[in-house]
């Protein structure tokens, strides 16, 4: 979030700016649209990036997601899991720009007001 007095980037949901001390109550910083979307991962992928995208969405380890997906696929007699994967492959967009700023990583530099 951005301090409404000095416009410096401070921790999300801070009560006070730690640069100038201005109270931040009542400031609601809307999350950027699409900050957390289920996408196929462009970087963490074995096949189409579906499991990697799921892992990114749930902040989970992609290996765990793949194991669970494999178990679910085997447990359902393969067809359901494979169809689900293909549907997800078609439906989910690929994360457009790898390295695009996420709310967690916006901590460096003098950030311009988001709006
Ligand atoms: Zn401030």
Backbone and ligand atoms as CSV (ligand in chain L), in Angstrom:
chain,resi,resn,atom,element,x,y,z
A,1,UNK,N,N,0.846,-1.193,0.000
A,1,UNK,CA,C,0.000,0.000,0.000
A,1,UNK,C,C,0.880,1.242,0.000
A,2,UNK,N,N,0.281,2.368,-0.266
A,2,UNK,CA,C,1.017,3.620,-0.397
A,2,UNK,C,C,0.584,4.560,0.726
A,3,UNK,N,N,1.546,5.143,1.406
A,3,UNK,CA,C,1.237,6.134,2.433
A,3,UNK,C,C,0.533,7.322,1.786
A,4,UNK,N,N,-0.554,7.727,2.403
A,4,UNK,CA,C,-1.316,8.811,1.782
A,4,UNK,C,C,-0.683,10.171,2.050
A,5,UNK,N,N,0.316,10.217,2.910
A,5,UNK,CA,C,0.986,11.483,3.178
A,5,UNK,C,C,2.262,11.618,2.351
A,6,UNK,N,N,3.128,10.635,2.435
A,6,UNK,CA,C,4.423,10.763,1.756
A,6,UNK,C,C,4.505,9.903,0.494
A,7,UNK,N,N,3.453,9.122,0.220
A,7,UNK,CA,C,3.384,8.332,-1.002
A,7,UNK,C,C,4.503,7.298,-1.112
A,8,UNK,N,N,5.017,6.844,0.017
A,8,UNK,CA,C,6.029,5.800,-0.046
A,8,UNK,C,C,5.353,4.450,0.162
A,9,UNK,N,N,6.004,3.442,-0.353
A,9,UNK,CA,C,5.451,2.087,-0.294
A,9,UNK,C,C,5.670,1.516,1.097
A,10,UNK,N,N,4.601,1.159,1.786
A,10,UNK,CA,C,4.710,0.576,3.115
A,10,UNK,C,C,3.967,-0.746,3.141
A,11,UNK,N,N,4.155,-1.496,4.205
A,11,UNK,CA,C,3.590,-2.836,4.292
A,11,UNK,C,C,2.068,-2.785,4.217
A,12,UNK,N,N,1.508,-3.822,3.578
A,12,UNK,CA,C,0.074,-3.908,3.424
A,12,UNK,C,C,-0.604,-3.875,4.789
A,13,UNK,N,N,-1.690,-3.124,4.902
A,13,UNK,CA,C,-2.515,-3.028,6.100
A,13,UNK,C,C,-1.769,-2.428,7.296
A,14,UNK,N,N,-0.746,-1.607,7.036
A,14,UNK,CA,C,-0.075,-0.919,8.134
A,14,UNK,C,C,-1.018,0.114,8.726
A,15,UNK,N,N,-0.933,0.276,10.051
A,15,UNK,CA,C,-1.740,1.304,10.703
A,15,UNK,C,C,-1.065,2.667,10.623
A,16,UNK,N,N,0.260,2.649,10.655
A,16,UNK,CA,C,1.006,3.895,10.599
A,16,UNK,C,C,2.116,3.754,9.563
A,17,UNK,N,N,2.387,4.853,8.861
A,17,UNK,CA,C,3.529,4.875,7.962
A,17,UNK,C,C,4.799,4.894,8.786
A,18,UNK,N,N,5.745,4.012,8.467
A,18,UNK,CA,C,6.980,4.016,9.237
A,18,UNK,C,C,8.017,4.956,8.657
A,19,UNK,N,N,7.658,5.735,7.659
A,19,UNK,CA,C,8.559,6.786,7.183
A,19,UNK,C,C,8.177,8.130,7.801
A,20,UNK,N,N,6.887,8.450,7.804
A,20,UNK,CA,C,6.480,9.762,8.289
A,20,UNK,C,C,5.523,9.666,9.477
A,21,UNK,N,N,5.040,8.466,9.817
A,21,UNK,CA,C,4.211,8.301,10.988
A,21,UNK,C,C,2.744,8.627,10.795
A,22,UNK,N,N,2.341,8.918,9.586
A,22,UNK,CA,C,0.948,9.264,9.347
A,22,UNK,C,C,0.050,8.048,9.558
A,23,UNK,N,N,-1.032,8.255,10.279
A,23,UNK,CA,C,-1.968,7.162,10.508
A,23,UNK,C,C,-2.653,6.797,9.194
A,24,UNK,N,N,-2.795,5.503,8.973
A,24,UNK,CA,C,-3.315,5.024,7.687
A,24,UNK,C,C,-4.721,4.473,7.797
A,25,UNK,N,N,-5.377,4.644,8.930
A,25,UNK,CA,C,-6.687,4.020,9.105
A,25,UNK,C,C,-7.671,4.541,8.061
A,26,UNK,N,N,-8.507,3.663,7.633
A,26,UNK,CA,C,-9.515,4.049,6.653
A,26,UNK,C,C,-9.027,3.951,5.227
A,27,UNK,N,N,-7.736,3.744,5.057
A,27,UNK,CA,C,-7.218,3.619,3.708
A,27,UNK,C,C,-7.421,2.187,3.240
A,28,UNK,N,N,-8.143,2.026,2.194
A,28,UNK,CA,C,-8.351,0.708,1.622
A,28,UNK,C,C,-7.652,0.687,0.277
A,29,UNK,N,N,-6.642,-0.144,0.209
A,29,UNK,CA,C,-5.933,-0.271,-1.058
A,29,UNK,C,C,-6.491,-1.473,-1.802
A,30,UNK,N,N,-7.226,-1.251,-2.845
A,30,UNK,CA,C,-7.755,-2.400,-3.580
A,30,UNK,C,C,-6.634,-3.171,-4.233
A,31,UNK,N,N,-6.758,-4.474,-4.142
A,31,UNK,CA,C,-5.758,-5.293,-4.813
A,31,UNK,C,C,-5.884,-5.101,-6.318
A,32,UNK,N,N,-4.762,-5.111,-7.003
A,32,UNK,CA,C,-4.827,-4.966,-8.458
A,32,UNK,C,C,-5.678,-6.077,-9.061
A,33,UNK,N,N,-6.474,-5.733,-10.004
A,33,UNK,CA,C,-7.338,-6.736,-10.628
A,33,UNK,C,C,-6.483,-7.840,-11.220
A,34,UNK,N,N,-6.867,-9.058,-10.919
A,34,UNK,CA,C,-6.146,-10.187,-11.478
A,34,UNK,C,C,-4.833,-10.458,-10.789
A,35,UNK,N,N,-4.662,-9.912,-9.586
A,35,UNK,CA,C,-3.411,-10.166,-8.881
A,35,UNK,C,C,-3.275,-11.646,-8.557
A,36,UNK,N,N,-4.400,-12.267,-8.223
A,36,UNK,CA,C,-4.361,-13.684,-7.922
A,36,UNK,C,C,-5.343,-14.375,-8.835
A,37,UNK,N,N,-4.874,-14.827,-9.946
A,37,UNK,CA,C,-5.721,-15.546,-10.883
A,37,UNK,C,C,-5.142,-16.920,-11.107
A,38,UNK,N,N,-6.062,-17.829,-11.327
A,38,UNK,CA,C,-5.614,-19.183,-11.638
A,38,UNK,C,C,-5.146,-19.197,-13.082
A,39,UNK,N,N,-3.872,-19.396,-13.253
A,39,UNK,CA,C,-3.305,-19.426,-14.591
A,39,UNK,C,C,-2.428,-20.650,-14.737
A,40,UNK,N,N,-2.080,-20.907,-15.976
A,40,UNK,CA,C,-1.053,-21.907,-16.195
A,40,UNK,C,C,0.286,-21.231,-15.995
A,41,UNK,N,N,1.187,-21.905,-15.332
A,41,UNK,CA,C,2.487,-21.313,-15.074
A,41,UNK,C,C,3.323,-21.314,-16.341
A,42,UNK,N,N,3.960,-20.183,-16.596
A,42,UNK,CA,C,4.838,-20.105,-17.758
A,42,UNK,C,C,6.222,-20.637,-17.438
A,43,UNK,N,N,6.533,-20.715,-16.157
A,43,UNK,CA,C,7.890,-21.082,-15.770
A,43,UNK,C,C,7.947,-22.460,-15.134
A,44,UNK,N,N,6.954,-22.769,-14.283
A,44,UNK,CA,C,6.974,-24.026,-13.550
A,44,UNK,C,C,6.050,-24.995,-14.248
A,45,UNK,N,N,6.569,-25.691,-15.243
A,45,UNK,CA,C,5.702,-26.541,-16.040
A,45,UNK,C,C,6.424,-27.817,-16.415
A,46,UNK,N,N,5.662,-28.885,-16.407
A,46,UNK,CA,C,6.175,-30.152,-16.922
A,46,UNK,C,C,5.527,-30.445,-18.280
A,47,UNK,N,N,4.236,-30.136,-18.361
A,47,UNK,CA,C,3.528,-30.410,-19.610
A,47,UNK,C,C,2.914,-29.109,-20.132
A,48,UNK,N,N,1.860,-28.660,-19.502
A,48,UNK,CA,C,1.221,-27.419,-19.935
A,48,UNK,C,C,1.262,-26.348,-18.854
A,49,UNK,N,N,1.829,-26.673,-17.708
A,49,UNK,CA,C,1.913,-25.678,-16.639
A,49,UNK,C,C,0.676,-25.618,-15.770
A,50,UNK,N,N,-0.247,-26.558,-15.947
A,50,UNK,CA,C,-1.483,-26.521,-15.164
A,50,UNK,C,C,-1.183,-26.733,-13.685
A,51,UNK,N,N,-0.394,-27.754,-13.382
A,51,UNK,CA,C,-0.080,-28.039,-11.971
A,51,UNK,C,C,0.764,-26.916,-11.382
A,52,UNK,N,N,1.693,-26.379,-12.162
A,52,UNK,CA,C,2.498,-25.266,-11.677
A,52,UNK,C,C,1.640,-24.050,-11.390
A,53,UNK,N,N,0.669,-23.801,-12.256
A,53,UNK,CA,C,-0.253,-22.686,-12.041
A,53,UNK,C,C,-1.097,-22.890,-10.804
A,54,UNK,N,N,-1.564,-24.127,-10.609
A,54,UNK,CA,C,-2.325,-24.443,-9.399
A,54,UNK,C,C,-1.463,-24.215,-8.165
A,55,UNK,N,N,-0.216,-24.648,-8.234
A,55,UNK,CA,C,0.685,-24.490,-7.096
A,55,UNK,C,C,0.903,-23.011,-6.796
A,56,UNK,N,N,1.075,-22.202,-7.846
A,56,UNK,CA,C,1.260,-20.770,-7.630
A,56,UNK,C,C,0.005,-20.167,-7.006
A,57,UNK,N,N,-1.157,-20.633,-7.474
A,57,UNK,CA,C,-2.406,-20.068,-6.962
A,57,UNK,C,C,-2.582,-20.379,-5.493
A,58,UNK,N,N,-2.276,-21.592,-5.110
A,58,UNK,CA,C,-2.492,-22.008,-3.716
A,58,UNK,C,C,-1.237,-21.842,-2.867
A,59,UNK,N,N,-0.200,-21.222,-3.410
A,59,UNK,CA,C,1.057,-21.064,-2.683
A,59,UNK,C,C,1.564,-22.402,-2.182
A,60,UNK,N,N,1.397,-23.410,-3.000
A,60,UNK,CA,C,1.818,-24.748,-2.615
A,60,UNK,C,C,3.014,-25.161,-3.467
A,61,UNK,N,N,3.602,-26.260,-3.078
A,61,UNK,CA,C,4.720,-26.791,-3.848
A,61,UNK,C,C,4.177,-27.483,-5.094
A,62,UNK,N,N,4.752,-27.175,-6.238
A,62,UNK,CA,C,4.223,-27.745,-7.474
A,62,UNK,C,C,4.379,-29.255,-7.499
A,63,UNK,N,N,5.393,-29.772,-6.813
A,63,UNK,CA,C,5.561,-31.222,-6.751
A,63,UNK,C,C,4.417,-31.887,-6.015
A,64,UNK,N,N,3.982,-31.256,-4.919
A,64,UNK,CA,C,2.843,-31.787,-4.156
A,64,UNK,C,C,1.595,-31.778,-5.028
A,65,UNK,N,N,1.395,-30.657,-5.732
A,65,UNK,CA,C,0.214,-30.554,-6.596
A,65,UNK,C,C,0.244,-31.653,-7.649
A,66,UNK,N,N,1.431,-31.901,-8.214
A,66,UNK,CA,C,1.531,-32.932,-9.252
A,66,UNK,C,C,1.243,-34.313,-8.674
A,67,UNK,N,N,1.745,-34.551,-7.456
A,67,UNK,CA,C,1.491,-35.855,-6.836
A,67,UNK,C,C,-0.008,-36.033,-6.602
A,68,UNK,N,N,-0.642,-34.969,-6.043
A,68,UNK,CA,C,-2.084,-35.057,-5.793
A,68,UNK,C,C,-2.852,-35.228,-7.096
A,69,UNK,N,N,-2.432,-34.506,-8.123
A,69,UNK,CA,C,-3.117,-34.618,-9.411
A,69,UNK,C,C,-2.960,-36.022,-9.974
A,70,UNK,N,N,-1.752,-36.572,-9.826
A,70,UNK,CA,C,-1.523,-37.921,-10.331
A,70,UNK,C,C,-2.366,-38.934,-9.563
A,71,UNK,N,N,-2.397,-38.779,-8.223
A,71,UNK,CA,C,-3.193,-39.703,-7.417
A,71,UNK,C,C,-4.672,-39.586,-7.768
A,72,UNK,N,N,-5.156,-38.343,-7.929
A,72,UNK,CA,C,-6.561,-38.153,-8.270
A,72,UNK,C,C,-6.868,-38.753,-9.634
A,73,UNK,N,N,-5.909,-38.591,-10.558
A,73,UNK,CA,C,-6.115,-39.149,-11.897
A,73,UNK,C,C,-6.178,-40.664,-11.854
A,74,UNK,N,N,-5.224,-41.274,-11.137
A,74,UNK,CA,C,-5.196,-42.736,-11.042
A,74,UNK,C,C,-6.441,-43.231,-10.313
A,75,UNK,N,N,-6.782,-42.526,-9.189
A,75,UNK,CA,C,-7.915,-42.951,-8.380
A,75,UNK,C,C,-9.239,-42.856,-9.112
A,76,UNK,N,N,-9.310,-41.956,-10.095
A,76,UNK,CA,C,-10.565,-41.775,-10.814
A,76,UNK,C,C,-10.587,-42.599,-12.096
A,77,UNK,N,N,-9.597,-43.463,-12.261
A,77,UNK,CA,C,-9.585,-44.280,-13.460
A,77,UNK,C,C,-9.083,-43.535,-14.680
A,78,UNK,N,N,-8.192,-42.565,-14.476
A,78,UNK,CA,C,-7.461,-41.845,-15.516
A,78,UNK,C,C,-8.313,-40.884,-16.350
A,79,UNK,N,N,-9.474,-41.320,-16.801
A,79,UNK,CA,C,-10.184,-40.508,-17.792
A,79,UNK,C,C,-10.550,-39.141,-17.224
A,80,UNK,N,N,-11.092,-39.152,-15.998
A,80,UNK,CA,C,-11.537,-37.899,-15.397
A,80,UNK,C,C,-10.364,-36.936,-15.245
A,81,UNK,N,N,-9.260,-37.433,-14.707
A,81,UNK,CA,C,-8.105,-36.557,-14.481
A,81,UNK,C,C,-7.523,-36.031,-15.773
A,82,UNK,N,N,-7.445,-36.910,-16.758
A,82,UNK,CA,C,-6.866,-36.483,-18.037
A,82,UNK,C,C,-7.776,-35.456,-18.707
A,83,UNK,N,N,-9.081,-35.705,-18.662
A,83,UNK,CA,C,-10.022,-34.737,-19.237
A,83,UNK,C,C,-9.922,-33.402,-18.502
A,84,UNK,N,N,-9.847,-33.474,-17.162
A,84,UNK,CA,C,-9.728,-32.250,-16.381
A,84,UNK,C,C,-8.482,-31.475,-16.779
A,85,UNK,N,N,-7.388,-32.208,-16.958
A,85,UNK,CA,C,-6.137,-31.556,-17.316
A,85,UNK,C,C,-6.255,-30.887,-18.688
A,86,UNK,N,N,-6.862,-31.605,-19.625
A,86,UNK,CA,C,-6.989,-31.044,-20.975
A,86,UNK,C,C,-7.893,-29.819,-20.958
A,87,UNK,N,N,-8.997,-29.902,-20.189
A,87,UNK,CA,C,-9.892,-28.752,-20.091
A,87,UNK,C,C,-9.160,-27.568,-19.469
A,88,UNK,N,N,-8.418,-27.840,-18.377
A,88,UNK,CA,C,-7.668,-26.760,-17.735
A,88,UNK,C,C,-6.644,-26.176,-18.704
A,89,UNK,N,N,-6.011,-27.021,-19.473
A,89,UNK,CA,C,-5.034,-26.595,-20.463
A,89,UNK,C,C,-5.672,-25.614,-21.451
A,90,UNK,N,N,-6.893,-25.937,-21.886
A,90,UNK,CA,C,-7.568,-25.085,-22.858
A,90,UNK,C,C,-8.116,-23.812,-22.224
A,91,UNK,N,N,-8.608,-23.943,-20.999
A,91,UNK,CA,C,-9.356,-22.838,-20.402
A,91,UNK,C,C,-8.441,-21.814,-19.745
A,92,UNK,N,N,-7.439,-22.295,-19.039
A,92,UNK,CA,C,-6.640,-21.372,-18.236
A,92,UNK,C,C,-5.690,-20.574,-19.115
A,93,UNK,N,N,-5.609,-19.276,-18.874
A,93,UNK,CA,C,-4.640,-18.475,-19.613
A,93,UNK,C,C,-3.242,-18.694,-19.058
A,94,UNK,N,N,-2.263,-18.554,-19.897
A,94,UNK,CA,C,-0.899,-18.594,-19.406
A,94,UNK,C,C,-0.586,-17.260,-18.763
A,95,UNK,N,N,0.110,-17.315,-17.653
A,95,UNK,CA,C,0.534,-16.070,-17.012
A,95,UNK,C,C,1.345,-15.270,-18.025
A,96,UNK,N,N,0.895,-14.061,-18.311
A,96,UNK,CA,C,1.422,-13.340,-19.461
A,96,UNK,C,C,2.886,-12.973,-19.312
A,97,UNK,N,N,3.221,-12.228,-18.288
A,97,UNK,CA,C,4.588,-11.738,-18.170
A,97,UNK,C,C,5.243,-12.329,-16.947
A,98,UNK,N,N,6.182,-13.252,-17.128
A,98,UNK,CA,C,6.910,-13.759,-15.963
A,98,UNK,C,C,7.694,-12.624,-15.314
A,99,UNK,N,N,7.716,-12.608,-14.007
A,99,UNK,CA,C,8.440,-11.565,-13.301
A,99,UNK,C,C,7.644,-10.304,-13.133
A,100,UNK,N,N,6.362,-10.322,-13.467
A,100,UNK,CA,C,5.529,-9.156,-13.255
A,100,UNK,C,C,5.360,-8.960,-11.752
A,101,UNK,N,N,5.271,-7.723,-11.333
A,101,UNK,CA,C,5.278,-7.421,-9.906
A,101,UNK,C,C,4.044,-7.985,-9.237
A,102,UNK,N,N,4.241,-8.726,-8.184
A,102,UNK,CA,C,3.151,-9.206,-7.362
A,102,UNK,C,C,3.101,-8.350,-6.103
A,103,UNK,N,N,1.961,-8.317,-5.425
A,103,UNK,CA,C,1.881,-7.496,-4.218
A,103,UNK,C,C,2.982,-7.803,-3.213
A,104,UNK,N,N,3.404,-9.053,-3.136
A,104,UNK,CA,C,4.404,-9.429,-2.139
A,104,UNK,C,C,5.783,-8.906,-2.510
A,105,UNK,N,N,6.029,-8.684,-3.778
A,105,UNK,CA,C,7.374,-8.332,-4.198
A,105,UNK,C,C,7.533,-6.837,-4.430
A,106,UNK,N,N,6.472,-6.083,-4.297
A,106,UNK,CA,C,6.574,-4.646,-4.510
A,106,UNK,C,C,7.076,-4.016,-3.219
A,107,UNK,N,N,8.369,-4.060,-3.034
A,107,UNK,CA,C,8.939,-3.504,-1.808
A,107,UNK,C,C,10.107,-2.576,-2.101
A,108,UNK,N,N,10.546,-2.521,-3.319
A,108,UNK,CA,C,11.753,-1.743,-3.607
A,108,UNK,C,C,11.398,-0.538,-4.459
A,109,UNK,N,N,12.170,0.484,-4.263
A,109,UNK,CA,C,12.064,1.655,-5.121
A,109,UNK,C,C,10.914,2.570,-4.737
A,110,UNK,N,N,10.996,3.798,-5.154
A,110,UNK,CA,C,9.894,4.735,-4.896
A,110,UNK,C,C,8.718,4.426,-5.812
A,111,UNK,N,N,7.714,3.812,-5.263
A,111,UNK,CA,C,6.593,3.362,-6.080
A,111,UNK,C,C,5.644,4.524,-6.365
A,112,UNK,N,N,5.189,4.579,-7.565
A,112,UNK,CA,C,4.197,5.587,-7.921
A,112,UNK,C,C,2.835,5.149,-7.358
A,113,UNK,N,N,1.985,6.091,-7.033
A,113,UNK,CA,C,0.631,5.713,-6.571
A,113,UNK,C,C,-0.052,4.852,-7.608
A,114,UNK,N,N,-0.750,3.843,-7.115
A,114,UNK,CA,C,-1.305,2.854,-8.028
A,114,UNK,C,C,-2.472,3.398,-8.841
A,115,UNK,N,N,-3.028,4.523,-8.403
A,115,UNK,CA,C,-4.188,5.002,-9.126
A,115,UNK,C,C,-4.307,6.499,-9.080
L,1,ZN,ZN,ZN,4.296,8.342,5.025
